[in-house]
Amino acid sequence: MVKKFSGSDIDPILDIWLSASIKAHDFIEASFWESQVENMRNIYIPVSETYVFESEQTDEHTGHQEYTMCIGT
C-alpha cells in the first residue's frame, strides 16, 4: 500500500535515508550524514512530498501481519 507520509513514519524514513546516504556517498564520512539526521527530521522531510510503501505479509512464526516500509519521494 502506498500512502502519504505521516509523522509516525519519520523514524523508519530517517533510518532508510541515513543508510542509503552512507552507502551512496561512501566518499563522505558517515559522521556527516549522521549529523544531518535532525535537519532531515525537522526541515527537509516535513516540507517534501513524501510517500511510503508498506507491504504486508504474514509472519510465519506468529501468524500476525508484518509490514515492511520503503521510501519514495
N, C-alpha and C positions, 0 to 999 in steps of 0.2 A: 504494500500500500504506500502510495506517495502522499505526503501531507506537508502543509506549510509548517515551517519551524515554529515551535512554541518554546517558552522559557525553560520548560522541563527538559528540553532536548539539548541544552547547552553543554553539559559535561561530556556526553558522548561525542558531540560535534567537535569540541575542543581536543579531545583525545585523538580523534581521527585527523584533525587539522595538524596537530603537533607531530604526530607520527609521520604523516605524509610530507610535511615541510622538512623534517630532518632527513628523510630518505631522498627526497627530490633535490635538496640543496646540500648534499653532503660535503661540499666545499666550504660551507659556512658552519662555524661551531654550533653544536646543538644548544649550547647555553644562550645563544642569541634568540633562537626560536622559543626556548623556554621563557625568556624574559619578555616575550611578546604575547603570552597567553592572556594576561589581563586586558591588554589593548584589544585583542580579538574578542574577548568576553564582553567588554564594556563599550567598545566603539564600533568595530568593523562588522561583527556578526549581527548585532541589532539593527544596523542600517542597511544590511544587504537583504536581497530577496532570496531566502534560503529555503530549500525543501529537503525533506529527509525521506528516505525509503526504508520501510520496515518490512522485513519478510518474516512470515510466520511459519513455524514448523512445530511439530510435537516432539518434546524431549523424550527420547526413548527410555530414559531411566525413571522419570517422574510421571510421564503422561500429560504434563502441563504444556500449554502453548509457550513457545520460545520465540523471542523476537531478536532479529539482527538489524542494527541500524547502520546505514551507509549515508554519506552526504553527497549532495549535488547542489550546485548553485547556478 
